[in-house]
Amino acid sequence: MLMAHPAVLRNLIEQYETLTALGAENGGPEVRRRLDDLAYTLCVSTGTRDVDAALIAARHQLPGARPEDDSLLTA
């Protein structure tokens, strides 16, 4: 499987998270379309089928990512 360049993944993640934080899903049609396009591109770039899995996969492909998901571990 081809892998997206980390800089591309980082950019996609940042754009998606910014639009989500700004409430793009409740915005106009152009903004919602951009959010949908970003979600689709993230899925294609990571070989996943939903945006949540794509975000996780993309983050794990970035330099410095941990090999194990410790998000469920308590401090």
C-alpha positions in Angstrom: 0.0 0.0 0.0 1.2 3.5 -0.8 1.7 5.8 2.1 1.0 9.5 2.2 3.9 11.8 3.1 3.8 12.8 6.7 3.6 16.5 5.8 0.5 15.8 3.8 -1.1 13.8 6.6 -0.3 16.5 9.1 -1.8 19.1 6.9 -5.0 17.1 6.4 -5.3 16.4 10.1 -4.9 20.1 11.0 -7.4 21.2 8.4 -10.0 18.6 9.5 -9.6 19.4 13.2 -9.8 23.1 12.6 -13.0 22.8 10.6 -14.5 20.5 13.1 -13.5 22.8 16.0 -15.2 25.7 14.2 -18.4 23.7 13.8 -18.1 23.2 10.0 -20.7 20.4 10.1 -23.3 23.0 10.9 -22.0 25.5 8.4 -22.8 26.3 4.8 -22.7 23.8 2.0 -19.2 24.8 0.8 -17.8 24.4 4.3 -19.5 21.0 4.8 -18.3 19.9 1.4 -14.7 20.8 2.3 -15.0 18.8 5.6 -16.4 15.8 3.6 -13.6 16.1 1.1 -11.0 16.2 3.9 -12.6 13.1 5.5 -12.6 11.3 2.2 -8.9 12.2 1.5 -7.9 11.1 5.0 -9.6 7.7 4.5 -8.0 7.2 1.1 -4.6 8.2 2.3 -4.7 5.8 5.2 -6.7 2.9 3.7 -9.5 3.2 6.2 -13.3 3.6 5.8 -14.3 6.1 8.4 -12.8 9.4 9.4 -12.2 8.4 13.1 -10.1 5.4 12.0 -8.4 7.6 9.4 -7.4 10.2 12.0 -5.9 7.5 14.3 -4.1 5.8 11.4 -2.7 9.2 10.1 -1.5 10.2 13.5 0.3 6.8 13.9 2.1 7.5 10.6 3.5 10.8 11.7 7.1 11.0 12.9 7.4 10.5 16.7 4.1 8.5 16.9 4.1 5.9 19.5 4.0 2.3 18.3 1.3 1.4 20.9 -2.0 3.2 21.5 -1.9 4.1 25.2 -5.1 6.2 25.1 -6.9 3.7 27.3 -4.3 3.6 30.0 -4.7 5.5 33.2 -2.1 7.8 34.5 
